[in-house]
Amino acid sequence: MASRLVIALAVFALVLGNGNAQLSTNFYSSSCPKLFSTVRSTVQSAISKEARMGASLLRLFFHDCFVNGCDGSILLDDTSNFTGEKNANPNRNSARGFEVIDAIKTAVEKVCPGVVSCADILAVAARDSVNILKGPTWNVKLGRRDARTASQSAANNGIPPPTSNLNQLISRFSALGLSTKDLVALAGGHTIGQARCTSFRARLYNESNIEASFATSRKTNCPRASGTGDNNLAPLDLQTPTAFDNNYFRNLVQNKGLLHSDQQLFNGGSTDSIVRGYASNPTSFSSDFISAMIKMGDISPLTGSNGEIRKNCRRIN
């Protein structure tokens, strides 16, 4: 009986392992050879119109993978059968770029209809966004299929809010198989993009581990009173908000993290040394960011006959 159990567990482990093993960097090399050039030209066009869009597309991939795996569920509109993730607390009024994903999907469908999943389009668009904004590039593993459902409650519980402390961040990333180093490297994605006043107001007015002149300058666009200027934006990286570099970590060392969760990474805790390392060594940050992005892209993909290849990223077939 014991030996049967061991064999059963071994087979189960093999099945689990194969879920990720089916992802490969050349998945579409014969079925959609124009995939990469098609995605990149559409992302390039969107970023040239609005540099912030690169950060928005990167964030969509994060927020997709953190909820039931990288399955394109964040792209689904609400239906009579389920409430989607777009209006979950971490996404409402802040997740954006859906129309760019639609444009990419339309372009990809023209060159190879019914072949490429929305989940994979998100993964490639995130990589291209980083690279177009002067960041590194990498070979994206592909072969994901699209979810047929979405979960607002899973999004509310799965995506760490900007109020998270270090232990909460480490715990959430760990639950998804991401190390503390992966956490800090992926947080470096905040070297691009902007945040709404509602996300950092409490830090500006209530926290002491914030550089005084930085806090003063941010307060001009984010008044203390709730409801006033809630949607006003501030760059997550004051120095180079549209360039993917290591200035985010340099800011943290100076107590100039915009979000509470940002500054938690450099606040006398276990991640201080990693932040210092990235602040002084941009090459180290780039290589660790690549590794962490690939690991994140491996979270619970739907492969084989699971899920579907959506024709329209906003709704199931």
VOTI-153423 format. One record per residue (C-alpha): x, y, z; residue number from 1. Coordinates in nm, 3 decimals. Example, Ala and Ser with C-alpha at 12.3 -4.5 7.8 and 13.67 -1.06 7.14 Angstrom:
BEGIN
@u=1.230 v=-0.450 w=0.780 i=1
@u=1.367 v=-0.106 w=0.714 i=2
This chain:
BEGIN
@u=0.000 v=0.000 w=0.000 i=1
@u=0.280 v=0.237 w=0.093 i=2
@u=0.462 v=0.172 w=-0.233 i=3
@u=0.142 v=0.242 w=-0.430 i=4
@u=0.111 v=0.576 w=-0.250 i=5
@u=0.471 v=0.664 w=-0.335 i=6
@u=0.411 v=0.580 w=-0.700 i=7
@u=0.086 v=0.779 w=-0.703 i=8
@u=0.260 v=1.080 w=-0.549 i=9
@u=0.545 v=1.050 w=-0.799 i=10
@u=0.299 v=1.046 w=-1.089 i=11
@u=0.114 v=1.345 w=-0.938 i=12
@u=0.441 v=1.537 w=-0.906 i=13
@u=0.522 v=1.452 w=-1.267 i=14
@u=0.185 v=1.585 w=-1.383 i=15
@u=0.236 v=1.906 w=-1.183 i=16
@u=0.585 v=1.947 w=-1.322 i=17
@u=0.463 v=1.900 w=-1.677 i=18
@u=0.227 v=2.194 w=-1.646 i=19
@u=0.527 v=2.424 w=-1.654 i=20
@u=0.741 v=2.201 w=-1.873 i=21
@u=0.492 v=2.257 w=-2.156 i=22
@u=0.587 v=2.624 w=-2.168 i=23
@u=0.872 v=2.687 w=-2.407 i=24
@u=1.040 v=2.985 w=-2.569 i=25
@u=0.977 v=2.848 w=-2.920 i=26
@u=0.615 v=2.744 w=-2.866 i=27
@u=0.483 v=2.949 w=-3.160 i=28
@u=0.792 v=2.934 w=-3.383 i=29
@u=0.609 v=2.740 w=-3.654 i=30
@u=0.243 v=2.817 w=-3.575 i=31
@u=0.286 v=3.197 w=-3.549 i=32
@u=0.634 v=3.307 w=-3.662 i=33
@u=0.529 v=3.675 w=-3.681 i=34
@u=0.407 v=3.684 w=-3.319 i=35
@u=0.698 v=3.877 w=-3.166 i=36
@u=0.724 v=4.144 w=-3.436 i=37
@u=0.347 v=4.193 w=-3.432 i=38
@u=0.326 v=4.236 w=-3.056 i=39
@u=0.630 v=4.462 w=-3.037 i=40
@u=0.514 v=4.704 w=-3.305 i=41
@u=0.177 v=4.749 w=-3.131 i=42
@u=0.340 v=4.796 w=-2.788 i=43
@u=0.592 v=5.040 w=-2.940 i=44
@u=0.308 v=5.242 w=-3.092 i=45
@u=0.117 v=5.254 w=-2.761 i=46
@u=0.425 v=5.361 w=-2.562 i=47
@u=0.518 v=5.630 w=-2.816 i=48
@u=0.171 v=5.778 w=-2.762 i=49
@u=0.198 v=5.751 w=-2.382 i=50
@u=0.519 v=5.639 w=-2.210 i=51
@u=0.324 v=5.541 w=-1.897 i=52
@u=0.156 v=5.260 w=-2.094 i=53
@u=0.468 v=5.043 w=-2.063 i=54
@u=0.430 v=5.036 w=-1.685 i=55
@u=0.057 v=4.968 w=-1.718 i=56
@u=0.115 v=4.663 w=-1.940 i=57
@u=0.383 v=4.529 w=-1.706 i=58
@u=0.144 v=4.572 w=-1.414 i=59
@u=-0.135 v=4.388 w=-1.596 i=60
@u=0.092 v=4.084 w=-1.624 i=61
@u=0.176 v=4.100 w=-1.250 i=62
@u=-0.190 v=4.132 w=-1.155 i=63
@u=-0.285 v=3.846 w=-1.386 i=64
@u=-0.023 v=3.604 w=-1.257 i=65
@u=-0.095 v=3.677 w=-0.890 i=66
@u=-0.458 v=3.563 w=-0.926 i=67
@u=-0.496 v=3.192 w=-1.005 i=68
@u=-0.183 v=3.200 w=-1.220 i=69
@u=-0.091 v=3.359 w=-1.554 i=70
@u=-0.415 v=3.276 w=-1.735 i=71
@u=-0.543 v=3.603 w=-1.885 i=72
@u=-0.826 v=3.616 w=-1.630 i=73
@u=-0.767 v=3.986 w=-1.555 i=74
@u=-0.870 v=4.068 w=-1.912 i=75
@u=-1.223 v=3.925 w=-1.880 i=76
@u=-1.520 v=4.160 w=-1.849 i=77
@u=-1.793 v=4.081 w=-1.596 i=78
@u=-2.065 v=3.839 w=-1.711 i=79
@u=-2.389 v=3.708 w=-1.564 i=80
@u=-2.192 v=3.402 w=-1.446 i=81
@u=-1.901 v=3.569 w=-1.269 i=82
@u=-1.774 v=3.903 w=-1.145 i=83
@u=-1.437 v=3.962 w=-1.305 i=84
@u=-1.116 v=4.103 w=-1.165 i=85
@u=-1.121 v=4.446 w=-1.327 i=86
@u=-1.323 v=4.598 w=-1.042 i=87
@u=-1.135 v=4.428 w=-0.759 i=88
@u=-0.980 v=4.678 w=-0.516 i=89
@u=-0.624 v=4.652 w=-0.658 i=90
@u=-0.751 v=4.706 w=-1.015 i=91
@u=-1.047 v=4.943 w=-0.996 i=92
@u=-0.963 v=5.283 w=-1.147 i=93
@u=-0.598 v=5.180 w=-1.177 i=94
@u=-0.550 v=4.871 w=-1.397 i=95
@u=-0.523 v=5.000 w=-1.751 i=96
@u=-0.396 v=4.909 w=-2.096 i=97
@u=-0.682 v=4.672 w=-2.180 i=98
@u=-0.742 v=4.848 w=-2.512 i=99
@u=-0.375 v=4.798 w=-2.604 i=100
@u=-0.407 v=4.424 w=-2.537 i=101
@u=-0.719 v=4.428 w=-2.757 i=102
@u=-0.520 v=4.597 w=-3.034 i=103
@u=-0.239 v=4.343 w=-3.003 i=104
@u=-0.488 v=4.056 w=-3.010 i=105
@u=-0.653 v=4.196 w=-3.325 i=106
@u=-0.316 v=4.231 w=-3.496 i=107
@u=-0.205 v=3.880 w=-3.392 i=108
@u=-0.536 v=3.728 w=-3.508 i=109
@u=-0.470 v=3.872 w=-3.854 i=110
@u=-0.136 v=3.692 w=-3.889 i=111
@u=-0.232 v=3.365 w=-3.714 i=112
@u=-0.600 v=3.334 w=-3.621 i=113
@u=-0.698 v=3.121 w=-3.321 i=114
@u=-0.342 v=3.032 w=-3.225 i=115
@u=-0.205 v=3.266 w=-2.957 i=116
@u=-0.361 v=3.300 w=-2.612 i=117
@u=-0.433 v=3.631 w=-2.443 i=118
@u=-0.228 v=3.508 w=-2.145 i=119
@u=0.078 v=3.473 w=-2.371 i=120
@u=0.014 v=3.810 w=-2.534 i=121
@u=0.025 v=3.966 w=-2.186 i=122
@u=0.358 v=3.795 w=-2.112 i=123
@u=0.518 v=3.916 w=-2.436 i=124
@u=0.374 v=4.268 w=-2.402 i=125
@u=0.522 v=4.295 w=-2.050 i=126
@u=0.866 v=4.193 w=-2.176 i=127
@u=0.849 v=4.435 w=-2.470 i=128
@u=0.733 v=4.720 w=-2.245 i=129
@u=1.038 v=4.679 w=-2.020 i=130
@u=1.275 v=4.657 w=-2.315 i=131
@u=1.128 v=4.952 w=-2.508 i=132
@u=1.170 v=5.166 w=-2.193 i=133
@u=1.546 v=5.092 w=-2.196 i=134
@u=1.527 v=4.785 w=-1.974 i=135
@u=1.657 v=4.434 w=-2.039 i=136
@u=1.507 v=4.173 w=-2.268 i=137
@u=1.465 v=3.797 w=-2.226 i=138
@u=1.320 v=3.493 w=-2.398 i=139
@u=0.958 v=3.459 w=-2.284 i=140
@u=0.829 v=3.109 w=-2.215 i=141
@u=0.500 v=3.054 w=-2.396 i=142
@u=0.223 v=2.798 w=-2.433 i=143
@u=-0.027 v=2.927 w=-2.175 i=144
@u=-0.396 v=2.896 w=-2.245 i=145
@u=-0.674 v=3.129 w=-2.134 i=146
@u=-0.900 v=3.090 w=-1.832 i=147
@u=-1.274 v=3.056 w=-1.884 i=148
@u=-1.354 v=3.238 w=-1.562 i=149
@u=-1.225 v=3.513 w=-1.333 i=150
@u=-1.257 v=3.586 w=-0.962 i=151
@u=-1.293 v=3.928 w=-0.803 i=152
@u=-1.250 v=3.782 w=-0.454 i=153
@u=-0.927 v=3.604 w=-0.556 i=154
@u=-0.796 v=3.933 w=-0.693 i=155
@u=-0.889 v=4.117 w=-0.372 i=156
@u=-0.705 v=3.857 w=-0.165 i=157
@u=-0.420 v=3.773 w=-0.400 i=158
@u=-0.267 v=4.104 w=-0.505 i=159
@u=-0.065 v=4.272 w=-0.227 i=160
@u=-0.199 v=4.623 w=-0.156 i=161
@u=0.033 v=4.927 w=-0.122 i=162
@u=-0.036 v=4.919 w=0.254 i=163
@u=0.143 v=4.581 w=0.288 i=164
@u=0.426 v=4.543 w=0.537 i=165
@u=0.741 v=4.344 w=0.462 i=166
@u=0.624 v=4.020 w=0.625 i=167
@u=0.298 v=4.030 w=0.432 i=168
@u=0.486 v=4.085 w=0.104 i=169
@u=0.733 v=3.805 w=0.170 i=170
@u=0.450 v=3.570 w=0.269 i=171
@u=0.239 v=3.642 w=-0.039 i=172
@u=0.530 v=3.601 w=-0.281 i=173
@u=0.645 v=3.286 w=-0.102 i=174
@u=0.299 v=3.131 w=-0.140 i=175
@u=0.345 v=3.163 w=-0.516 i=176
@u=0.693 v=3.009 w=-0.515 i=177
@u=0.873 v=3.345 w=-0.537 i=178
@u=1.169 v=3.411 w=-0.309 i=179
@u=1.244 v=3.725 w=-0.110 i=180
@u=1.502 v=3.819 w=-0.373 i=181
@u=1.234 v=3.773 w=-0.643 i=182
@u=1.007 v=4.005 w=-0.443 i=183
@u=1.265 v=4.284 w=-0.431 i=184
@u=1.366 v=4.240 w=-0.795 i=185
@u=1.005 v=4.244 w=-0.915 i=186
@u=0.932 v=4.550 w=-0.699 i=187
@u=1.193 v=4.718 w=-0.917 i=188
@u=0.922 v=4.729 w=-1.182 i=189
@u=0.816 v=5.042 w=-0.993 i=190
@u=1.108 v=5.220 w=-1.160 i=191
@u=0.845 v=5.306 w=-1.423 i=192
@u=0.485 v=5.417 w=-1.389 i=193
@u=0.272 v=5.631 w=-1.162 i=194
@u=0.046 v=5.590 w=-0.860 i=195
@u=-0.273 v=5.762 w=-0.753 i=196
@u=-0.282 v=5.991 w=-0.450 i=197
@u=-0.512 v=5.746 w=-0.269 i=198
@u=-0.229 v=5.490 w=-0.276 i=199
@u=0.029 v=5.707 w=-0.101 i=200
@u=-0.161 v=5.977 w=0.093 i=201
@u=-0.135 v=5.793 w=0.426 i=202
@u=0.241 v=5.754 w=0.382 i=203
@u=0.292 v=6.125 w=0.313 i=204
@u=0.103 v=6.245 w=0.619 i=205
@u=0.148 v=5.966 w=0.873 i=206
@u=0.491 v=5.807 w=0.828 i=207
@u=0.827 v=5.925 w=0.959 i=208
@u=1.058 v=5.713 w=0.740 i=209
@u=1.015 v=5.950 w=0.447 i=210
@u=1.262 v=6.215 w=0.333 i=211
@u=1.117 v=6.555 w=0.432 i=212
@u=1.161 v=6.751 w=0.108 i=213
@u=1.033 v=6.454 w=-0.094 i=214
@u=0.720 v=6.437 w=0.123 i=215
@u=0.665 v=6.812 w=0.094 i=216
@u=0.689 v=6.805 w=-0.286 i=217
@u=0.445 v=6.513 w=-0.311 i=218
@u=0.193 v=6.682 w=-0.079 i=219
@u=0.143 v=6.967 w=-0.328 i=220
@u=-0.040 v=6.723 w=-0.557 i=221
@u=-0.198 v=6.505 w=-0.289 i=222
@u=-0.387 v=6.705 w=-0.023 i=223
@u=-0.449 v=6.553 w=0.318 i=224
@u=-0.829 v=6.559 w=0.287 i=225
@u=-0.977 v=6.240 w=0.146 i=226
@u=-1.177 v=6.303 w=-0.169 i=227
@u=-0.952 v=6.591 w=-0.274 i=228
@u=-0.717 v=6.505 w=-0.559 i=229
@u=-0.767 v=6.131 w=-0.509 i=230
@u=-0.683 v=6.055 w=-0.871 i=231
@u=-0.386 v=6.289 w=-0.898 i=232
@u=-0.079 v=6.098 w=-1.012 i=233
@u=0.283 v=6.092 w=-0.896 i=234
@u=0.574 v=5.899 w=-1.048 i=235
@u=0.686 v=5.591 w=-0.854 i=236
@u=1.043 v=5.686 w=-0.946 i=237
@u=1.093 v=6.063 w=-0.932 i=238
@u=1.423 v=6.060 w=-1.125 i=239
@u=1.347 v=5.864 w=-1.442 i=240
@u=0.978 v=5.766 w=-1.442 i=241
@u=0.981 v=5.648 w=-1.804 i=242
@u=1.318 v=5.468 w=-1.805 i=243
@u=1.364 v=5.117 w=-1.671 i=244
@u=1.672 v=5.149 w=-1.449 i=245
@u=1.778 v=5.105 w=-1.086 i=246
@u=1.687 v=5.453 w=-0.960 i=247
@u=1.389 v=5.304 w=-0.774 i=248
@u=1.633 v=5.134 w=-0.536 i=249
@u=1.848 v=5.446 w=-0.500 i=250
@u=1.532 v=5.629 w=-0.397 i=251
@u=1.452 v=5.368 w=-0.131 i=252
@u=1.797 v=5.407 w=0.024 i=253
@u=1.718 v=5.781 w=0.058 i=254
@u=1.371 v=5.713 w=0.208 i=255
@u=1.206 v=5.838 w=-0.110 i=256
@u=0.982 v=5.538 w=-0.173 i=257
@u=0.640 v=5.665 w=-0.279 i=258
@u=0.430 v=5.374 w=-0.152 i=259
@u=0.434 v=5.231 w=0.200 i=260
@u=0.501 v=4.886 w=0.048 i=261
@u=0.797 v=5.028 w=-0.149 i=262
@u=0.973 v=5.174 w=0.155 i=263
@u=0.911 v=4.854 w=0.352 i=264
@u=1.181 v=4.694 w=0.137 i=265
@u=1.436 v=4.932 w=0.291 i=266
@u=1.333 v=4.996 w=0.648 i=267
@u=1.579 v=4.813 w=0.873 i=268
@u=1.456 v=4.469 w=0.769 i=269
@u=1.584 v=4.156 w=0.596 i=270
@u=1.566 v=4.304 w=0.246 i=271
@u=1.782 v=4.612 w=0.308 i=272
@u=2.097 v=4.443 w=0.179 i=273
@u=1.927 v=4.334 w=-0.146 i=274
@u=1.804 v=4.691 w=-0.205 i=275
@u=2.154 v=4.830 w=-0.142 i=276
@u=2.297 v=4.577 w=-0.386 i=277
@u=2.056 v=4.675 w=-0.664 i=278
@u=2.105 v=5.046 w=-0.590 i=279
@u=2.479 v=5.012 w=-0.655 i=280
@u=2.473 v=4.742 w=-0.924 i=281
@u=2.219 v=4.790 w=-1.208 i=282
@u=2.346 v=4.478 w=-1.387 i=283
@u=2.266 v=4.263 w=-1.086 i=284
@u=1.916 v=4.411 w=-1.071 i=285
@u=1.856 v=4.345 w=-1.442 i=286
@u=1.961 v=3.982 w=-1.428 i=287
@u=1.760 v=3.912 w=-1.112 i=288
@u=1.457 v=4.092 w=-1.257 i=289
@u=1.471 v=3.870 w=-1.566 i=290
@u=1.493 v=3.554 w=-1.354 i=291
@u=1.202 v=3.666 w=-1.136 i=292
@u=0.984 v=3.758 w=-1.436 i=293
@u=1.040 v=3.414 w=-1.589 i=294
@u=0.957 v=3.250 w=-1.254 i=295
@u=0.644 v=3.460 w=-1.216 i=296
@u=0.537 v=3.365 w=-1.568 i=297
@u=0.554 v=3.000 w=-1.459 i=298
@u=0.283 v=3.040 w=-1.193 i=299
@u=0.005 v=2.785 w=-1.255 i=300
@u=-0.031 v=2.817 w=-1.634 i=301
@u=-0.318 v=2.644 w=-1.810 i=302
@u=-0.164 v=2.415 w=-2.073 i=303
@u=-0.254 v=2.124 w=-2.295 i=304
@u=-0.631 v=2.088 w=-2.317 i=305
@u=-0.705 v=2.312 w=-2.018 i=306
@u=-0.862 v=2.651 w=-2.079 i=307
@u=-0.900 v=2.784 w=-2.432 i=308
@u=-0.753 v=3.024 w=-2.688 i=309
@u=-0.987 v=3.322 w=-2.664 i=310
@u=-1.086 v=3.498 w=-2.983 i=311
@u=-1.157 v=3.814 w=-2.786 i=312
@u=-0.952 v=3.875 w=-2.471 i=313
@u=-1.248 v=4.034 w=-2.291 i=314
@u=-1.479 v=3.732 w=-2.311 i=315
@u=-1.474 v=3.356 w=-2.329 i=316
@u=-1.546 v=3.190 w=-2.663 i=317
